[in-house]
């Protein structure tokens, strides 16, 4: 299979030369497909300061019990364009989208959310973390806060949570789906048909056993959340090593010191993997954009999940796939320029929706 990426004309202003949705649609007609990706690094537009994200963030009470952190970023956007909801992956939070929010919010109203157990959202004692719970949170947030058809954009387990939400929702809530290196489950026990996981299964179950011992779990977690350890992990999953800066390490490490973070870590690693995207995707007829970094070591393109998503465009006209060369598990932060070059034209071609009838929260 050939690897194709979209190469746009030289950047203007925001790094991709786009100034309006009308220009965006005109620009789509001039894009050229080339059999390799640009080798220069790029931030893909303005980078939002982490402190600014914190200051602008709001709180929403989920189920009247749990405080959920979210961000709303909006410029003047057409009333018939969908809103966007950004959903992070394991261990991440809203600031992981710092390289994307400003660019996307020039054309769309953008929400980003910290899933329960991550970032500045609650990490309640005794909470049972499951993929289904995160999907329920997403749907409730769309219903109670956003109140308008929305395109869900997720990375890793955030992608899978979006798939589950979309499979259970209607077009009144979810209008499209963007998956960035979608995971096969909440943890690696989901991918039992990958020979690499089969070899590791005894070790994975042994780790589960150790993590259920509080003292051992605490020692393991303390080691994992050390800055040097986190940086090495991030370097192993990013293709563009320049994107692994001290700010990124801080984004991942700080919430890990919150009360309840250890319990969330143990529950997620040892819990049920949840629904498999292979079983869920046939239920989804919405427009779907799949962006996949070919250097992903967590959900590799040649693994069962990667192979499945690679096969979808040939079987389903609603699915488009772009493989991003030299990009790892978190394309939006690894090479945001490539993500924006593929994402913005796709968004511009989505069907128009009815004018909103609710106010922004």
N, C-alpha and C positions, 0 to 999 in steps of 0.2 A: 504494500500500500504506500503510495506517495505521501510525503508529508508536505502540506501546503500551509502557508501563512499569508496573511494580508499585509501588503506593504503599501502604506499611504504616501502622499507627497510630503515634502519637508514640513516640519512642525511650525505652526504659527500660534503664538499666544499661549494656548493651553497644552502645547506639546503634540497635538495631532491636527491642528489647522481647522478646527470646527468652531463655528460661531452661532449656529442656530439649527433647529431641527430641519428647516427647509434646506439650508445649505448641506446638512448632513445627508439628506436624501439625494440631493444632487451629487454629492461627493461619492456616494455609493456606486454610482454609475461609472466613476472614473477609477475605482480601485482595481488593482491588478493582482492576480494570483501569481506567486513565484515559488519555486520549489526549494526555498531555503529561507531561514529567518535572518533578520538583521543581527549583526554581531555586537553592535554598540549597545551599551546599557542605557536605560531610560526610566524616568520616574513616571512618565505618562501623564504629567500635569502637576498641579500644585499639591504639595504635601501638607496636610493639616497637622498642626502642632498638637501633641498629645494633651498638653495642659488646656488648650482651647476646647478639645473634645470633652474633657472632664467638666469644664465650666459650662458648656452648652448642653450637657446631658440632662435628661429628665427622668422621673420615676413614675412607674405605673404599677398599681397593685393588682397582681394576678390572683384570681380566686379570693380576693379580699384578704390574702394572707402573706403573699410573697412580693417583695419589692424587686421590680425588674427595671434595670437601667437601659435607657435607649436614647438615641440621638435623632433629631430631625434637622435636615439641612435642605433648604429650599430657595431657589431663585424663581424668577418669573418663568413659569412653564405653561404650555398649552393645557387648557382644561380637559382636553380629550386624550391626553397622554397618561399612561399608567404611572402609579407611584412605584418606587423600588424599595425592597427590604433586603438588607445585607445581613447574612447569617454566618458568623464565624465558625471555625473548626475547633477541634479539641485543644484545650489549653489557651486559646486565644480570646479576643474580646473586640469591642468596637474599634479601638485604635489600630487593630490589624488592617483596617480598611483606610488608614490615613492617606494612602497614596491614591485612593479612588474617589473618596467622598466629594471633594471639591470639583473634580472633573465631571462626575455624573450629575451633581446638583446644578450645574450650569444649564442642563436641559430637562431635568426631572426633579420631582420632589423625592428626596432620599431619606429613608429611615434605616437605622442600624440598631441592632439589639444585642445585649449581652444575654445569652441563654442562662437559665437558672443553673447555678453551680460555677459560673465563670464571670470574669471581669468584676464589675461593680454591682452585679445582681446578687440576690440572697444566695447563701449556701446553707440551707436549713439542715439542722441535725435530724438524722433519720429519714431524710428524703430519699425516695427510691428513684434513681436516675435511669431513665430509659429513653430510647429513641422516640417512642410513642408520646412520652410526656413532653419532650421538646417540640414535637409536631403539634401537639395540642396547644402549647404555649404560643406558637407561631400563628395558628388559626385564631385563637382568642385575641391576640394582639391586632391582627388584621381587622377583626370584627369590632373590637372595642376602641381601638386607637386610630388606625389608619382610615377605615371606613370607605375604601375605594378599591376597585380592582388593582391588583398589585403584581408586579413581577418579582418572584423570589429568586435571590442570587445567593448561593451558598457555596462554601468551601469545605471539603472533607466530610466530617460527620454533619456539618451544617448543611451540606448538599443533600445528604440522605434525609435529614429532618425535613428539608423542603420537599423532597420527593414524596415522603409519607404524607405531608400536609396537602400537597397538590392532589395526591391520589384520593384523599378523603374530602376534598373541597369541591366547590363549583366555580364556574367562571365569574360568579358575582364577587368572589374573594381573590382568586388567583387567576391571572391572565396569561402568565408565562413563567418559564422555569429556566434558570441559568445555573449549570452545574460545573464547578471548578474542581476537577479531580475528586469526584464523588467517592466516598468510602463505601465499603461493602457491609459495614455494620458498626456498632458502637465501639467494638474492639475487634482484634484480629481473629477471635474464635469464630467469626462469621464466615471467613474465607476457607472453609474446610476442603475445597476442591483445588486449592493451590498447593503444589508439591512443596513449596517453601514453607507454607504454614503447617502442612502435615508433619514435616520434619520437626517443627518447633512446638507442636501441640503438647507433648509431655512437659516441655519447659514452661509453656504458657499456663498449664494447669497447676504446675508446681509454684509459679509466681502467684497465681490466685490464692493458693493455700497460704503462702507466706504473707500476702497482703491482708489476709483475714486475722493475722496476729498483730495486734495494735502496735506493739513496740517495734516489731520488724517493719511494719508498714511505714511508721513514722521515720525510721532510719532511712528507708529506701526513698521516701518522698523528699526528705531533707537533702539527700544526695542529688536527686533528679533536679530540684529547683535551684541548685547552686548556679550562679551565672556562667561559670566556665563550662559546666555540664550542659546547660541549656544552649549555649553558643555552639558547642560541638554538635549537638543534636540538630540545631537549625542549619548549620553548615552542611550537614549530611543530607538534608531534604530540600535545600535551595540550589537551583542551578546557577543563578547569578549571586555569587558570594558577596558582592558589594552591597547587596540588599540586607545582609545580616549585620546590622550595625548595633551599637549599644542601646539605641532607642528600642529596637525590636526586642532585644534581650530583656529590657526593663518592662516592656508591654506584657511579656509572658511571665516574668518572674514575680512582679509585684502582687497580682491577685493570688498567687500561690501562698502568700503569707497570711491571707485572711483566715479568720476563724471559719471552720467548716470546709476549707479547701482540701484538707487531707481526706475527710470523709467522702467528698465528691470524687476525688481521684480514685479512691479504693472502689467505690460503688460503680464507677464507669468502667474501670479496668476489669473488675470481677463480675460485672452484671451480665445479663443476657444481651447478645449482640443485636437483637431486634430484627425487624423485617429486612429482607434482602431486596435491593433495588431491581434485581433481575425479575423478581415476582411482581414488583409494583409498577414498573414502567409501562407494561402493556395496558394498564388502566388509564394512562394519561394521554389525552388527545390534544392538550395544549401545545403551543409552540415551545420547543425546547432547544436551547443552545448548550452544547457541551464543549468546554475548553479543557484540554488535558495537556499538562506538561510531560514531555516524553522522558524526563530525567527523574520522575517520581519514584522513590524507593519504597514508599508506604503503600501506594496503590498503583503498581507499575502497569504500564500500557499493555504489557504482555501477560499480565495476570488475568484471572477469570473476569473480574469486574471491568478492567480496562478493555479486554477483548470484547466483552458484551457491548459496552458503549460504543466501541469502534464499529461494531456491526450494525448498529441501530439506523444510521442514515440510509442504508441500502434497503431497509425494511419498512421505514416509517418516514413519510414525507414531512412530518411535523418536526423532525429532529435534524439539527445541523451540528456538525462536529468539526472543530479545528484542533489539530495537534500542534502544540507550541514547542519548537525545537529548543533544546538547551534550558528548559524550564522545569522546575521541580514541583513539589506537592502543593505549593501555595502560589499559583500563578499571579493572582491579583497584587501580591506584594513583591514577588520575585521579579516579574517583568510586567508591571502595570501598563506599560505602553502597548505591548502586544495584546493584552486583554482588552484595553479600550478600543484598539483598532478593529477588533472583531465584535465587541459587545455593542458599541454605539450604532453601527449600521444595522445590526440585527434588531435592536430596540426601535429604531426609526421606522422599520417596516412592519411593526406590529399593528394590528387593526386598531382604529380609533375607538374610544369608549365614550359612554355618555358623560355629560358634564357632572362634576361632583356635587353632592348634595349635603356634604358634611364639612365642618371646619377642621383645619389641621390642629392636632393636639401636641 
